[in-house]
Amino acid sequence: GAIGIEMCEALSDLWGIDTTLIEMAPQILPQALGSDFARVAQHELEKNGVKVLLAETVTGIKGDDSGRVRAVRTKGAGEIPCDLVIFAAGARPATQLARDAGLATGRFGGILVDARMRTSDPNIYAGGDCVELRHLVSGHTVHLPLGSLANRAGRVIGSNVTGGDARFEGVVGSFVIKVFGLGVARAGLTEAQARDAGFDPAYAIVPTTDKAHFYPGAKMLYFKLIADRKSRRVLGVEAICENGDAAKARVDAVAALLPHRATVEDVSNLEVAYAPPFAQAMD
């Protein structure tokens, strides 16, 4: 996941520590990217000295008599010598108190809330990492423990408990991460998530540049658009570029359209600002 990748970069790039990333899924960032863009991010890790083990599990930690860690035991790669182990295997909402109070919880164990952030007891509000929110593309509830969403939920709760009528309708799963020299961003659903949600996804990958191709310093930008084959509704977007701001900007533009059931045509005709130092004329 994101925290594991960020720690790999910190350990390897800042402090020159030999680092191994162990991922039990067959790709890195399985909840954020399709397998093709995940391989690009994985290559960036490996290019910078991080060893990546996919479809691998940790079966044990080996220590010495002083209590210091000395190795990690894995199912397929054997024993890996090490001095430090960081577990970054995701988070589950700690909602036992809510369940004991009789509040409704969702499929991931998070507290279910409405658009005003009220729980099944309308006198109790909840927000942050303990709740599930409605995904505005799939229609299902999702657990997204992100500080950006917790801040939004907190503002809605604060307004409502003081007499306001603020609403937080849901999320589209916007996400961005720095992977050494690459910026990686996405919003909406991956192909696999779209299939699980009942769509028939198709996708196109567009290689372009972050600014006009003739402008000095232009960097390659790879942009993926995922849409439903029959309705042409846009379901998701992914972008990778050395210029992380450019990848994020393209994803943010499409993310704003996703709650409105935008089609491929809507995105292709989207008006965005243009000048050669910042974008292509047909961006």
Residue pairs with C-beta under 8 A, 6 or more apart in sequence:
1 29
1 31
1 88
1 89
1 90
2 29
2 32
2 175
2 177
3 88
4 21
4 23
4 86
4 88
4 89
5 21
5 28
5 29
5 41
5 45
5 177
5 179
6 177
6 178
7 86
7 88
8 19
8 21
8 45
8 50
9 48
9 50
9 178
9 179
9 180
11 17
11 19
11 84
12 18
12 19
12 48
12 49
12 50
13 48
13 180
17 84
18 49
18 51
19 49
19 50
19 51
20 50
20 51
20 52
20 53
20 80
20 82
21 28
21 45
21 50
21 51
21 52
21 53
22 53
22 56
22 57
22 58
22 72
22 74
22 77
23 30
23 52
23 53
23 54
23 55
23 56
24 55
24 56
24 57
24 89
25 54
25 55
26 35
26 54
26 55
27 33
27 35
27 38
27 39
27 42
27 54
28 38
28 41
28 42
28 45
28 52
28 54
29 38
29 41
29 177
29 184
30 38
32 175
32 177
32 184
32 186
32 190
33 41
33 184
33 186
33 190
33 238
34 190
34 191
34 192
34 203
34 224
34 226
34 238
36 205
36 224
37 184
37 186
37 222
37 224
37 238
37 240
40 182
40 222
40 240
41 179
41 182
41 184
41 240
42 52
42 54
44 179
44 180
44 181
44 182
45 52
45 179
45 180
46 52
47 180
48 180
48 181
53 74
53 76
53 77
55 76
56 74
56 75
56 76
56 77
57 74
57 75
57 76
58 72
58 73
58 74
58 75
59 73
59 74
59 75
60 72
60 73
61 69
61 71
61 72
61 73
61 85
62 69
62 70
62 71
62 72
62 73
62 79
63 69
63 70
64 70
68 83
69 82
69 83
69 84
69 85
70 81
70 82
70 83
71 79
71 80
71 81
71 82
72 79
72 80
72 82
72 85
73 79
74 80
91 129
91 145
92 108
92 109
92 143
93 108
93 109
93 110
93 111
93 129
93 130
93 131
93 132
93 143
93 145
94 130
95 103
95 105
95 109
95 110
95 111
95 130
98 105
98 111
98 119
98 126
98 130
99 105
101 121
101 124
102 120
102 121
103 111
103 112
103 119
103 120
103 121
103 124
103 126
104 111
104 112
104 119
104 120
105 111
105 112
105 132
106 112
106 132
106 141
106 143
107 132
107 140
107 141
108 132
108 141
108 142
108 143
109 143
110 130
110 131
110 132
110 141
110 143
111 119
111 126
111 130
111 131
111 132
112 119
112 120
112 131
112 132
112 141
113 119
113 125
113 126
113 127
113 131
113 132
113 133
115 167
115 168
115 169
115 170
116 125
116 156
116 160
116 165
116 166
116 167
116 168
117 125
117 126
117 127
117 131
117 153
117 156
117 157
117 160
117 168
118 124
118 125
118 160
119 125
119 126
125 157
125 160
125 161
127 150
127 153
127 154
127 156
127 157
128 145
128 149
128 150
128 153
128 154
129 145
129 150
131 143
131 153
132 141
132 142
132 143
133 141
133 142
133 144
133 149
133 153
133 168
133 170
133 171
134 140
134 141
134 142
134 169
134 170
134 171
135 141
135 142
135 170
135 171
135 172
135 173
135 189
136 169
136 170
136 171
136 172
136 258
136 259
137 172
137 173
137 188
137 189
137 197
137 235
137 236
137 258
137 259
138 189
138 193
138 194
138 197
139 197
140 197
142 171
142 173
144 171
144 173
146 175
148 174
149 171
152 168
153 168
155 166
156 166
156 167
156 168
159 165
159 166
160 166
169 259
170 259
172 187
172 188
172 255
172 258
172 259
173 186
173 187
173 188
173 189
174 185
174 186
174 187
174 251
174 252
174 255
175 185
175 186
175 187
176 183
176 184
176 185
176 186
176 244
176 247
176 248
176 251
177 183
177 184
177 185
178 184
178 244
181 242
182 240
182 241
182 242
182 244
183 239
183 240
183 241
183 242
183 243
183 244
183 245
183 246
183 247
183 248
184 238
184 239
184 240
184 244
184 247
185 238
185 239
185 240
185 244
185 247
185 248
185 250
185 251
185 252
186 236
186 237
186 238
186 239
186 251
187 236
187 237
187 251
187 252
187 254
187 255
187 258
188 226
188 234
188 235
188 236
188 237
188 254
188 255
188 258
189 197
189 199
189 201
189 226
189 235
189 236
190 226
190 236
190 238
191 201
191 203
191 226
191 236
193 236
194 201
194 226
194 228
194 235
194 236
195 201
199 228
199 235
200 228
200 229
200 230
201 226
201 227
201 228
201 229
201 235
201 236
202 226
202 227
202 228
202 229
203 224
203 225
203 226
203 227
204 224
204 225
205 222
205 223
205 224
206 222
206 223
206 224
206 225
207 220
207 221
207 222
207 223
208 220
208 221
208 222
208 223
208 280
208 283
209 218
209 219
209 220
209 221
209 280
210 218
210 219
210 220
210 221
210 241
210 242
210 243
210 246
210 247
210 279
211 217
211 218
211 219
211 246
211 276
211 277
211 278
211 279
211 280
212 218
212 276
212 277
212 279
212 280
212 281
213 280
214 276
215 276
215 277
219 241
219 242
219 243
219 246
220 241
220 242
221 239
221 240
221 241
221 243
221 246
221 247
221 250
222 239
222 240
222 241
223 237
223 238
223 239
223 250
224 236
224 237
224 238
224 239
225 234
225 236
225 237
225 254
225 264
225 267
226 234
226 235
226 236
226 237
226 238
227 233
227 234
227 235
227 263
227 264
228 235
231 263
232 263
232 264
232 265
233 261
233 262
233 263
234 254
234 257
234 258
234 262
234 263
234 264
234 266
234 267
235 258
236 258
237 250
237 251
237 254
237 255
238 251
239 246
239 247
239 248
239 250
239 251
240 247
241 247
250 283
253 270
253 272
254 262
254 267
254 270
257 266
257 267
257 270
272 279
272 283
273 279
274 280
274 281
274 283
